Amino acid sequence: MLSFKIIKLDIFQSYFFGEVEFRSDKFKVNIQNQRRGKVLKLPFEIKPKNEKVIVRITGPDDLYVEDYLPYQGESEWLEIDSDEITYSLADHQDRFDTIEIMLE
């Protein structure tokens, strides 16, 4: 499992933009709706066994939202395009603290 600590996540008109930390490296993160389809891109290359991976965003008191997203390669940022995740973030914006990518 890859675990990103959410440092900052700001809401804009239809997306969230901020910063996460993975190990000791910091990366930008962009989370938005699925207007281009469901998407997961990471700021480094991985080799998942399956095309889709579980992306879970968690917070205190068992708060979480997750979605199966197709891994679509490397990007400069952590990119997540998911209606379910975006809408849940809008409802609980300041309560999430971790993004988990679960590889099988």
PDB file as gemmi writes it, atoms N, CA and C in Angstrom:
CRYST1    1.000    1.000    1.000  90.00  90.00  90.00 P 1                      
ATOM      1  N   MET A   1       0.844  -1.179   0.000  1.00  0.00           N  
ATOM      2  CA  MET A   1       0.000   0.000   0.000  1.00  0.00           C  
ATOM      3  C   MET A   1       0.888   1.240   0.000  1.00  0.00           C  
ATOM      4  N   LEU A   2       0.500   2.219  -0.791  1.00  0.00           N  
ATOM      5  CA  LEU A   2       1.174   3.512  -0.813  1.00  0.00           C  
ATOM      6  C   LEU A   2       0.337   4.475   0.008  1.00  0.00           C  
ATOM      7  N   SER A   3       0.960   5.170   0.941  1.00  0.00           N  
ATOM      8  CA  SER A   3       0.226   6.059   1.832  1.00  0.00           C  
ATOM      9  C   SER A   3       0.769   7.482   1.713  1.00  0.00           C  
ATOM     10  N   PHE A   4      -0.108   8.407   1.339  1.00  0.00           N  
ATOM     11  CA  PHE A   4       0.236   9.818   1.192  1.00  0.00           C  
ATOM     12  C   PHE A   4      -0.434  10.606   2.311  1.00  0.00           C  
ATOM     13  N   LYS A   5       0.344  11.353   3.065  1.00  0.00           N  
ATOM     14  CA  LYS A   5      -0.215  12.215   4.111  1.00  0.00           C  
ATOM     15  C   LYS A   5      -0.666  13.528   3.465  1.00  0.00           C  
ATOM     16  N   ILE A   6      -1.923  13.911   3.709  1.00  0.00           N  
ATOM     17  CA  ILE A   6      -2.431  15.167   3.163  1.00  0.00           C  
ATOM     18  C   ILE A   6      -1.892  16.314   4.014  1.00  0.00           C  
ATOM     19  N   ILE A   7      -1.123  17.190   3.390  1.00  0.00           N  
ATOM     20  CA  ILE A   7      -0.595  18.367   4.076  1.00  0.00           C  
ATOM     21  C   ILE A   7      -1.590  19.520   3.948  1.00  0.00           C  
ATOM     22  N   LYS A   8      -2.079  19.716   2.723  1.00  0.00           N  
ATOM     23  CA  LYS A   8      -3.009  20.812   2.450  1.00  0.00           C  
ATOM     24  C   LYS A   8      -3.910  20.389   1.298  1.00  0.00           C  
ATOM     25  N   LEU A   9      -5.192  20.716   1.380  1.00  0.00           N  
ATOM     26  CA  LEU A   9      -6.135  20.410   0.314  1.00  0.00           C  
ATOM     27  C   LEU A   9      -7.171  21.526   0.274  1.00  0.00           C  
ATOM     28  N   ASP A  10      -7.095  22.352  -0.762  1.00  0.00           N  
ATOM     29  CA  ASP A  10      -7.988  23.501  -0.901  1.00  0.00           C  
ATOM     30  C   ASP A  10      -9.034  23.226  -1.962  1.00  0.00           C  
ATOM     31  N   ILE A  11     -10.244  23.720  -1.724  1.00  0.00           N  
ATOM     32  CA  ILE A  11     -11.326  23.551  -2.686  1.00  0.00           C  
ATOM     33  C   ILE A  11     -11.361  24.753  -3.624  1.00  0.00           C  
ATOM     34  N   PHE A  12     -11.545  24.473  -4.899  1.00  0.00           N  
ATOM     35  CA  PHE A  12     -11.742  25.496  -5.912  1.00  0.00           C  
ATOM     36  C   PHE A  12     -13.115  25.248  -6.520  1.00  0.00           C  
ATOM     37  N   GLN A  13     -13.438  25.822  -7.657  1.00  0.00           N  
ATOM     38  CA  GLN A  13     -14.804  25.723  -8.179  1.00  0.00           C  
ATOM     39  C   GLN A  13     -15.278  24.288  -8.346  1.00  0.00           C  
ATOM     40  N   SER A  14     -14.489  23.458  -8.978  1.00  0.00           N  
ATOM     41  CA  SER A  14     -14.949  22.086  -9.211  1.00  0.00           C  
ATOM     42  C   SER A  14     -13.858  21.050  -8.942  1.00  0.00           C  
ATOM     43  N   TYR A  15     -12.839  21.438  -8.192  1.00  0.00           N  
ATOM     44  CA  TYR A  15     -11.746  20.503  -7.929  1.00  0.00           C  
ATOM     45  C   TYR A  15     -11.042  20.873  -6.628  1.00  0.00           C  
ATOM     46  N   PHE A  16     -10.177  19.979  -6.188  1.00  0.00           N  
ATOM     47  CA  PHE A  16      -9.348  20.199  -5.008  1.00  0.00           C  
ATOM     48  C   PHE A  16      -7.890  20.186  -5.445  1.00  0.00           C  
ATOM     49  N   PHE A  17      -7.109  21.076  -4.869  1.00  0.00           N  
ATOM     50  CA  PHE A  17      -5.687  21.137  -5.190  1.00  0.00           C  
ATOM     51  C   PHE A  17      -4.913  21.333  -3.896  1.00  0.00           C  
ATOM     52  N   GLY A  18      -3.798  20.636  -3.759  1.00  0.00           N  
ATOM     53  CA  GLY A  18      -3.037  20.780  -2.530  1.00  0.00           C  
ATOM     54  C   GLY A  18      -1.698  20.089  -2.599  1.00  0.00           C  
ATOM     55  N   GLU A  19      -1.266  19.625  -1.433  1.00  0.00           N  
ATOM     56  CA  GLU A  19       0.045  19.018  -1.313  1.00  0.00           C  
ATOM     57  C   GLU A  19      -0.045  17.788  -0.416  1.00  0.00           C  
ATOM     58  N   VAL A  20       0.688  16.748  -0.816  1.00  0.00           N  
ATOM     59  CA  VAL A  20       0.764  15.516  -0.030  1.00  0.00           C  
ATOM     60  C   VAL A  20       2.234  15.172   0.198  1.00  0.00           C  
ATOM     61  N   GLU A  21       2.450  14.305   1.191  1.00  0.00           N  
ATOM     62  CA  GLU A  21       3.802  13.832   1.473  1.00  0.00           C  
ATOM     63  C   GLU A  21       3.823  12.310   1.388  1.00  0.00           C  
ATOM     64  N   PHE A  22       4.783  11.796   0.634  1.00  0.00           N  
ATOM     65  CA  PHE A  22       4.987  10.351   0.513  1.00  0.00           C  
ATOM     66  C   PHE A  22       6.431  10.066   0.911  1.00  0.00           C  
ATOM     67  N   ARG A  23       6.571   9.282   1.977  1.00  0.00           N  
ATOM     68  CA  ARG A  23       7.882   9.087   2.596  1.00  0.00           C  
ATOM     69  C   ARG A  23       8.387  10.481   2.948  1.00  0.00           C  
ATOM     70  N   SER A  24       9.471  10.973   2.477  1.00  0.00           N  
ATOM     71  CA  SER A  24       9.853  12.348   2.837  1.00  0.00           C  
ATOM     72  C   SER A  24       9.704  13.317   1.664  1.00  0.00           C  
ATOM     73  N   ASP A  25       9.121  12.848   0.566  1.00  0.00           N  
ATOM     74  CA  ASP A  25       8.954  13.687  -0.626  1.00  0.00           C  
ATOM     75  C   ASP A  25       7.576  14.335  -0.650  1.00  0.00           C  
ATOM     76  N   LYS A  26       7.526  15.587  -1.099  1.00  0.00           N  
ATOM     77  CA  LYS A  26       6.259  16.310  -1.211  1.00  0.00           C  
ATOM     78  C   LYS A  26       5.867  16.416  -2.677  1.00  0.00           C  
ATOM     79  N   PHE A  27       4.561  16.240  -2.924  1.00  0.00           N  
ATOM     80  CA  PHE A  27       4.022  16.303  -4.274  1.00  0.00           C  
ATOM     81  C   PHE A  27       2.738  17.121  -4.272  1.00  0.00           C  
ATOM     82  N   LYS A  28       2.431  17.721  -5.413  1.00  0.00           N  
ATOM     83  CA  LYS A  28       1.138  18.377  -5.600  1.00  0.00           C  
ATOM     84  C   LYS A  28       0.088  17.293  -5.814  1.00  0.00           C  
ATOM     85  N   VAL A  29      -1.153  17.603  -5.434  1.00  0.00           N  
ATOM     86  CA  VAL A  29      -2.258  16.671  -5.651  1.00  0.00           C  
ATOM     87  C   VAL A  29      -3.420  17.434  -6.265  1.00  0.00           C  
ATOM     88  N   ASN A  30      -4.075  16.815  -7.227  1.00  0.00           N  
ATOM     89  CA  ASN A  30      -5.261  17.374  -7.863  1.00  0.00           C  
ATOM     90  C   ASN A  30      -6.350  16.300  -7.848  1.00  0.00           C  
ATOM     91  N   ILE A  31      -7.503  16.642  -7.281  1.00  0.00           N  
ATOM     92  CA  ILE A  31      -8.635  15.717  -7.226  1.00  0.00           C  
ATOM     93  C   ILE A  31      -9.819  16.421  -7.863  1.00  0.00           C  
ATOM     94  N   GLN A  32     -10.431  15.766  -8.851  1.00  0.00           N  
ATOM     95  CA  GLN A  32     -11.540  16.388  -9.567  1.00  0.00           C  
ATOM     96  C   GLN A  32     -12.546  15.337 -10.007  1.00  0.00           C  
ATOM     97  N   ASN A  33     -13.645  15.824 -10.607  1.00  0.00           N  
ATOM     98  CA  ASN A  33     -14.685  14.901 -11.061  1.00  0.00           C  
ATOM     99  C   ASN A  33     -14.209  14.123 -12.292  1.00  0.00           C  
ATOM    100  N   GLN A  34     -15.068  13.262 -12.790  1.00  0.00           N  
ATOM    101  CA  GLN A  34     -14.707  12.318 -13.852  1.00  0.00           C  
ATOM    102  C   GLN A  34     -14.973  12.851 -15.245  1.00  0.00           C  
ATOM    103  N   ARG A  35     -14.849  14.128 -15.485  1.00  0.00           N  
ATOM    104  CA  ARG A  35     -15.198  14.631 -16.816  1.00  0.00           C  
ATOM    105  C   ARG A  35     -14.343  14.007 -17.922  1.00  0.00           C  
ATOM    106  N   ARG A  36     -13.156  13.531 -17.580  1.00  0.00           N  
ATOM    107  CA  ARG A  36     -12.333  12.812 -18.566  1.00  0.00           C  
ATOM    108  C   ARG A  36     -12.293  11.313 -18.270  1.00  0.00           C  
ATOM    109  N   GLY A  37     -13.264  10.840 -17.465  1.00  0.00           N  
ATOM    110  CA  GLY A  37     -13.305   9.450 -17.038  1.00  0.00           C  
ATOM    111  C   GLY A  37     -12.558   9.285 -15.730  1.00  0.00           C  
ATOM    112  N   LYS A  38     -12.660   8.106 -15.143  1.00  0.00           N  
ATOM    113  CA  LYS A  38     -11.938   7.832 -13.894  1.00  0.00           C  
ATOM    114  C   LYS A  38     -10.450   7.722 -14.201  1.00  0.00           C  
ATOM    115  N   VAL A  39      -9.640   8.362 -13.359  1.00  0.00           N  
ATOM    116  CA  VAL A  39      -8.199   8.424 -13.613  1.00  0.00           C  
ATOM    117  C   VAL A  39      -7.435   8.369 -12.291  1.00  0.00           C  
ATOM    118  N   LEU A  40      -6.331   7.634 -12.292  1.00  0.00           N  
ATOM    119  CA  LEU A  40      -5.328   7.720 -11.237  1.00  0.00           C  
ATOM    120  C   LEU A  40      -3.970   7.836 -11.915  1.00  0.00           C  
ATOM    121  N   LYS A  41      -3.253   8.905 -11.610  1.00  0.00           N  
ATOM    122  CA  LYS A  41      -1.872   9.068 -12.061  1.00  0.00           C  
ATOM    123  C   LYS A  41      -1.032   9.380 -10.834  1.00  0.00           C  
ATOM    124  N   LEU A  42       0.158   8.813 -10.797  1.00  0.00           N  
ATOM    125  CA  LEU A  42       1.057   8.998  -9.660  1.00  0.00           C  
ATOM    126  C   LEU A  42       2.305   9.761 -10.088  1.00  0.00           C  
ATOM    127  N   PRO A  43       2.969  10.422  -9.143  1.00  0.00           N  
ATOM    128  CA  PRO A  43       4.181  11.173  -9.484  1.00  0.00           C  
ATOM    129  C   PRO A  43       5.425  10.287  -9.617  1.00  0.00           C  
ATOM    130  N   PHE A  44       5.212   8.993  -9.695  1.00  0.00           N  
ATOM    131  CA  PHE A  44       6.283   8.034  -9.937  1.00  0.00           C  
ATOM    132  C   PHE A  44       5.645   6.794 -10.545  1.00  0.00           C  
ATOM    133  N   GLU A  45       6.466   5.975 -11.170  1.00  0.00           N  
ATOM    134  CA  GLU A  45       5.980   4.776 -11.864  1.00  0.00           C  
ATOM    135  C   GLU A  45       5.745   3.635 -10.880  1.00  0.00           C  
ATOM    136  N   ILE A  46       4.648   2.913 -11.088  1.00  0.00           N  
ATOM    137  CA  ILE A  46       4.391   1.671 -10.356  1.00  0.00           C  
ATOM    138  C   ILE A  46       4.023   0.602 -11.375  1.00  0.00           C  
ATOM    139  N   LYS A  47       4.030  -0.624 -10.947  1.00  0.00           N  
ATOM    140  CA  LYS A  47       3.638  -1.731 -11.818  1.00  0.00           C  
ATOM    141  C   LYS A  47       2.564  -2.553 -11.117  1.00  0.00           C  
ATOM    142  N   PRO A  48       1.308  -2.073 -11.159  1.00  0.00           N  
ATOM    143  CA  PRO A  48       0.238  -2.830 -10.497  1.00  0.00           C  
ATOM    144  C   PRO A  48      -0.062  -4.113 -11.263  1.00  0.00           C  
ATOM    145  N   LYS A  49      -0.512  -5.128 -10.535  1.00  0.00           N  
ATOM    146  CA  LYS A  49      -0.874  -6.392 -11.169  1.00  0.00           C  
ATOM    147  C   LYS A  49      -2.194  -6.279 -11.913  1.00  0.00           C  
ATOM    148  N   ASN A  50      -3.069  -5.390 -11.450  1.00  0.00           N  
ATOM    149  CA  ASN A  50      -4.368  -5.188 -12.093  1.00  0.00           C  
ATOM    150  C   ASN A  50      -4.444  -3.782 -12.659  1.00  0.00           C  
ATOM    151  N   GLU A  51      -5.287  -3.618 -13.676  1.00  0.00           N  
ATOM    152  CA  GLU A  51      -5.452  -2.302 -14.295  1.00  0.00           C  
ATOM    153  C   GLU A  51      -6.032  -1.297 -13.308  1.00  0.00           C  
ATOM    154  N   LYS A  52      -7.001  -1.747 -12.497  1.00  0.00           N  
ATOM    155  CA  LYS A  52      -7.635  -0.847 -11.535  1.00  0.00           C  
ATOM    156  C   LYS A  52      -7.070  -1.088 -10.142  1.00  0.00           C  
ATOM    157  N   VAL A  53      -6.920   0.003  -9.397  1.00  0.00           N  
ATOM    158  CA  VAL A  53      -6.445  -0.077  -8.021  1.00  0.00           C  
ATOM    159  C   VAL A  53      -7.452   0.637  -7.121  1.00  0.00           C  
ATOM    160  N   ILE A  54      -7.421   0.304  -5.842  1.00  0.00           N  
ATOM    161  CA  ILE A  54      -8.315   0.962  -4.887  1.00  0.00           C  
ATOM    162  C   ILE A  54      -7.631   2.228  -4.385  1.00  0.00           C  
ATOM    163  N   VAL A  55      -8.352   3.335  -4.493  1.00  0.00           N  
ATOM    164  CA  VAL A  55      -7.894   4.601  -3.929  1.00  0.00           C  
ATOM    165  C   VAL A  55      -8.832   4.918  -2.774  1.00  0.00           C  
ATOM    166  N   ARG A  56      -8.262   5.043  -1.577  1.00  0.00           N  
ATOM    167  CA  ARG A  56      -9.065   5.317  -0.378  1.00  0.00           C  
ATOM    168  C   ARG A  56      -8.523   6.577   0.288  1.00  0.00           C  
ATOM    169  N   ILE A  57      -9.435   7.466   0.653  1.00  0.00           N  
ATOM    170  CA  ILE A  57      -9.067   8.661   1.405  1.00  0.00           C  
ATOM    171  C   ILE A  57      -9.701   8.523   2.775  1.00  0.00           C  
ATOM    172  N   THR A  58      -8.868   8.650   3.813  1.00  0.00           N  
ATOM    173  CA  THR A  58      -9.331   8.369   5.170  1.00  0.00           C  
ATOM    174  C   THR A  58      -9.158   9.577   6.085  1.00  0.00           C  
ATOM    175  N   GLY A  59      -9.891   9.506   7.191  1.00  0.00           N  
ATOM    176  CA  GLY A  59      -9.807  10.519   8.234  1.00  0.00           C  
ATOM    177  C   GLY A  59     -10.123   9.882   9.568  1.00  0.00           C  
ATOM    178  N   PRO A  60     -10.214  10.695  10.611  1.00  0.00           N  
ATOM    179  CA  PRO A  60     -10.502  10.154  11.942  1.00  0.00           C  
ATOM    180  C   PRO A  60     -11.920   9.596  12.044  1.00  0.00           C  
ATOM    181  N   ASP A  61     -12.156   8.816  13.085  1.00  0.00           N  
ATOM    182  CA  ASP A  61     -13.488   8.265  13.376  1.00  0.00           C  
ATOM    183  C   ASP A  61     -14.024   7.391  12.246  1.00  0.00           C  
ATOM    184  N   ASP A  62     -13.153   6.595  11.627  1.00  0.00           N  
ATOM    185  CA  ASP A  62     -13.547   5.658  10.567  1.00  0.00           C  
ATOM    186  C   ASP A  62     -14.137   6.337   9.341  1.00  0.00           C  
ATOM    187  N   LEU A  63     -13.836   7.607   9.131  1.00  0.00           N  
ATOM    188  CA  LEU A  63     -14.294   8.324   7.942  1.00  0.00           C  
ATOM    189  C   LEU A  63     -13.431   7.902   6.756  1.00  0.00           C  
ATOM    190  N   TYR A  64     -14.074   7.476   5.672  1.00  0.00           N  
ATOM    191  CA  TYR A  64     -13.318   7.159   4.462  1.00  0.00           C  
ATOM    192  C   TYR A  64     -14.234   7.171   3.250  1.00  0.00           C  
ATOM    193  N   VAL A  65     -13.613   7.318   2.092  1.00  0.00           N  
ATOM    194  CA  VAL A  65     -14.279   7.150   0.813  1.00  0.00           C  
ATOM    195  C   VAL A  65     -13.279   6.421  -0.077  1.00  0.00           C  
ATOM    196  N   GLU A  66     -13.782   5.532  -0.928  1.00  0.00           N  
ATOM    197  CA  GLU A  66     -12.875   4.813  -1.813  1.00  0.00           C  
ATOM    198  C   GLU A  66     -13.528   4.585  -3.160  1.00  0.00           C  
ATOM    199  N   ASP A  67     -12.680   4.342  -4.143  1.00  0.00           N  
ATOM    200  CA  ASP A  67     -13.148   4.079  -5.493  1.00  0.00           C  
ATOM    201  C   ASP A  67     -12.095   3.216  -6.187  1.00  0.00           C  
ATOM    202  N   TYR A  68     -12.530   2.412  -7.147  1.00  0.00           N  
ATOM    203  CA  TYR A  68     -11.620   1.666  -8.010  1.00  0.00           C  
ATOM    204  C   TYR A  68     -11.303   2.557  -9.198  1.00  0.00           C  
ATOM    205  N   LEU A  69     -10.027   2.842  -9.395  1.00  0.00           N  
ATOM    206  CA  LEU A  69      -9.618   3.733 -10.478  1.00  0.00           C  
ATOM    207  C   LEU A  69      -8.572   3.058 -11.350  1.00  0.00           C  
ATOM    208  N   PRO A  70      -8.646   3.281 -12.658  1.00  0.00           N  
ATOM    209  CA  PRO A  70      -7.613   2.725 -13.534  1.00  0.00           C  
ATOM    210  C   PRO A  70      -6.320   3.530 -13.414  1.00  0.00           C  
ATOM    211  N   TYR A  71      -5.236   2.828 -13.183  1.00  0.00           N  
ATOM    212  CA  TYR A  71      -3.924   3.483 -13.141  1.00  0.00           C  
ATOM    213  C   TYR A  71      -3.537   3.845 -14.562  1.00  0.00           C  
ATOM    214  N   GLN A  72      -3.254   5.128 -14.784  1.00  0.00           N  
ATOM    215  CA  GLN A  72      -2.957   5.587 -16.139  1.00  0.00           C  
ATOM    216  C   GLN A  72      -1.577   6.208 -16.260  1.00  0.00           C  
ATOM    217  N   GLY A  73      -0.659   5.720 -15.468  1.00  0.00           N  
ATOM    218  CA  GLY A  73       0.729   6.107 -15.644  1.00  0.00           C  
ATOM    219  C   GLY A  73       1.212   7.207 -14.726  1.00  0.00           C  
ATOM    220  N   GLU A  74       2.363   7.735 -15.117  1.00  0.00           N  
ATOM    221  CA  GLU A  74       3.062   8.714 -14.299  1.00  0.00           C  
ATOM    222  C   GLU A  74       2.682  10.127 -14.714  1.00  0.00           C  
ATOM    223  N   SER A  75       2.674  11.013 -13.741  1.00  0.00           N  
ATOM    224  CA  SER A  75       2.385  12.427 -13.957  1.00  0.00           C  
ATOM    225  C   SER A  75       3.283  13.231 -13.025  1.00  0.00           C  
ATOM    226  N   GLU A  76       3.332  14.514 -13.232  1.00  0.00           N  
ATOM    227  CA  GLU A  76       4.090  15.388 -12.332  1.00  0.00           C  
ATOM    228  C   GLU A  76       3.457  15.412 -10.941  1.00  0.00           C  
ATOM    229  N   TRP A  77       2.126  15.240 -10.872  1.00  0.00           N  
ATOM    230  CA  TRP A  77       1.357  15.321  -9.626  1.00  0.00           C  
ATOM    231  C   TRP A  77       0.689  13.987  -9.331  1.00  0.00           C  
ATOM    232  N   LEU A  78       0.102  13.878  -8.147  1.00  0.00           N  
ATOM    233  CA  LEU A  78      -0.857  12.823  -7.838  1.00  0.00           C  
ATOM    234  C   LEU A  78      -2.194  13.314  -8.380  1.00  0.00           C  
ATOM    235  N   GLU A  79      -2.764  12.607  -9.339  1.00  0.00           N  
ATOM    236  CA  GLU A  79      -4.023  13.010  -9.967  1.00  0.00           C  
ATOM    237  C   GLU A  79      -5.082  11.946  -9.712  1.00  0.00           C  
ATOM    238  N   ILE A  80      -6.238  12.378  -9.206  1.00  0.00           N  
ATOM    239  CA  ILE A  80      -7.359  11.485  -8.934  1.00  0.00           C  
ATOM    240  C   ILE A  80      -8.602  12.104  -9.555  1.00  0.00           C  
ATOM    241  N   ASP A  81      -9.203  11.405 -10.507  1.00  0.00           N  
ATOM    242  CA  ASP A  81     -10.464  11.848 -11.111  1.00  0.00           C  
ATOM    243  C   ASP A  81     -11.534  10.838 -10.729  1.00  0.00           C  
ATOM    244  N   SER A  82     -12.416  11.226  -9.815  1.00  0.00           N  
ATOM    245  CA  SER A  82     -13.465  10.340  -9.314  1.00  0.00           C  
ATOM    246  C   SER A  82     -14.594  11.187  -8.758  1.00  0.00           C  
ATOM    247  N   ASP A  83     -15.799  10.988  -9.286  1.00  0.00           N  
ATOM    248  CA  ASP A  83     -16.962  11.711  -8.759  1.00  0.00           C  
ATOM    249  C   ASP A  83     -17.183  11.377  -7.289  1.00  0.00           C  
ATOM    250  N   GLU A  84     -17.131  10.098  -6.958  1.00  0.00           N  
ATOM    251  CA  GLU A  84     -17.412   9.664  -5.587  1.00  0.00           C  
ATOM    252  C   GLU A  84     -16.444  10.306  -4.584  1.00  0.00           C  
ATOM    253  N   ILE A  85     -15.163  10.300  -4.915  1.00  0.00           N  
ATOM    254  CA  ILE A  85     -14.171  10.895  -4.018  1.00  0.00           C  
ATOM    255  C   ILE A  85     -14.327  12.412  -3.964  1.00  0.00           C  
ATOM    256  N   THR A  86     -14.511  13.052  -5.110  1.00  0.00           N  
ATOM    257  CA  THR A  86     -14.650  14.513  -5.145  1.00  0.00           C  
ATOM    258  C   THR A  86     -15.844  14.983  -4.334  1.00  0.00           C  
ATOM    259  N   TYR A  87     -16.999  14.331  -4.501  1.00  0.00           N  
ATOM    260  CA  TYR A  87     -18.202  14.769  -3.783  1.00  0.00           C  
ATOM    261  C   TYR A  87     -18.074  14.524  -2.282  1.00  0.00           C  
ATOM    262  N   SER A  88     -17.432  13.437  -1.893  1.00  0.00           N  
ATOM    263  CA  SER A  88     -17.239  13.171  -0.474  1.00  0.00           C  
ATOM    264  C   SER A  88     -16.267  14.179   0.146  1.00  0.00           C  
ATOM    265  N   LEU A  89     -15.234  14.544  -0.596  1.00  0.00           N  
ATOM    266  CA  LEU A  89     -14.317  15.578  -0.111  1.00  0.00           C  
ATOM    267  C   LEU A  89     -15.043  16.902   0.088  1.00  0.00           C  
ATOM    268  N   ALA A  90     -15.955  17.225  -0.814  1.00  0.00           N  
ATOM    269  CA  ALA A  90     -16.709  18.474  -0.687  1.00  0.00           C  
ATOM    270  C   ALA A  90     -17.557  18.471   0.584  1.00  0.00           C  
ATOM    271  N   ASP A  91     -18.092  17.318   0.939  1.00  0.00           N  
ATOM    272  CA  ASP A  91     -18.934  17.214   2.137  1.00  0.00           C  
ATOM    273  C   ASP A  91     -18.127  17.197   3.436  1.00  0.00           C  
ATOM    274  N   HIS A  92     -16.885  16.711   3.374  1.00  0.00           N  
ATOM    275  CA  HIS A  92     -16.068  16.537   4.587  1.00  0.00           C  
ATOM    276  C   HIS A  92     -14.658  17.087   4.375  1.00  0.00           C  
ATOM    277  N   GLN A  93     -14.554  18.241   3.772  1.00  0.00           N  
ATOM    278  CA  GLN A  93     -13.288  18.769   3.265  1.00  0.00           C  
ATOM    279  C   GLN A  93     -12.116  18.719   4.236  1.00  0.00           C  
ATOM    280  N   ASP A  94     -12.288  19.190   5.425  1.00  0.00           N  
ATOM    281  CA  ASP A  94     -11.154  19.317   6.340  1.00  0.00           C  
ATOM    282  C   ASP A  94     -10.965  18.110   7.254  1.00  0.00           C  
ATOM    283  N   ARG A  95     -11.673  17.029   6.993  1.00  0.00           N  
ATOM    284  CA  ARG A  95     -11.610  15.881   7.897  1.00  0.00           C  
ATOM    285  C   ARG A  95     -10.733  14.745   7.385  1.00  0.00           C  
ATOM    286  N   PHE A  96     -10.350  14.764   6.132  1.00  0.00           N  
ATOM    287  CA  PHE A  96      -9.511  13.694   5.590  1.00  0.00           C  
ATOM    288  C   PHE A  96      -8.039  14.022   5.807  1.00  0.00           C  
ATOM    289  N   ASP A  97      -7.233  12.988   6.109  1.00  0.00           N  
ATOM    290  CA  ASP A  97      -5.814  13.243   6.356  1.00  0.00           C  
ATOM    291  C   ASP A  97      -4.858  12.319   5.602  1.00  0.00           C  
ATOM    292  N   THR A  98      -5.380  11.293   4.923  1.00  0.00           N  
ATOM    293  CA  THR A  98      -4.508  10.323   4.258  1.00  0.00           C  
ATOM    294  C   THR A  98      -5.132   9.839   2.951  1.00  0.00           C  
ATOM    295  N   ILE A  99      -4.285   9.677   1.931  1.00  0.00           N  
ATOM    296  CA  ILE A  99      -4.691   9.048   0.670  1.00  0.00           C  
ATOM    297  C   ILE A  99      -3.926   7.734   0.574  1.00  0.00           C  
ATOM    298  N   GLU A 100      -4.661   6.642   0.414  1.00  0.00           N  
ATOM    299  CA  GLU A 100      -4.046   5.319   0.327  1.00  0.00           C  
ATOM    300  C   GLU A 100      -4.301   4.731  -1.056  1.00  0.00           C  
ATOM    301  N   ILE A 101      -3.259   4.195  -1.661  1.00  0.00           N  
ATOM    302  CA  ILE A 101      -3.351   3.507  -2.949  1.00  0.00           C  
ATOM    303  C   ILE A 101      -3.054   2.045  -2.663  1.00  0.00           C  
ATOM    304  N   MET A 102      -4.047   1.180  -2.876  1.00  0.00           N  
ATOM    305  CA  MET A 102      -3.885  -0.235  -2.555  1.00  0.00           C  
ATOM    306  C   MET A 102      -3.642  -1.049  -3.820  1.00  0.00           C  
ATOM    307  N   LEU A 103      -2.465  -1.625  -3.896  1.00  0.00           N  
ATOM    308  CA  LEU A 103      -2.072  -2.452  -5.034  1.00  0.00           C  
ATOM    309  C   LEU A 103      -2.207  -3.907  -4.643  1.00  0.00           C  
ATOM    310  N   GLU A 104      -2.606  -4.736  -5.582  1.00  0.00           N  
ATOM    311  CA  GLU A 104      -2.721  -6.168  -5.292  1.00  0.00           C  
ATOM    312  C   GLU A 104      -1.501  -6.899  -5.775  1.00  0.00           C  
TER     313      GLU A 104                                                      
END                                                                             
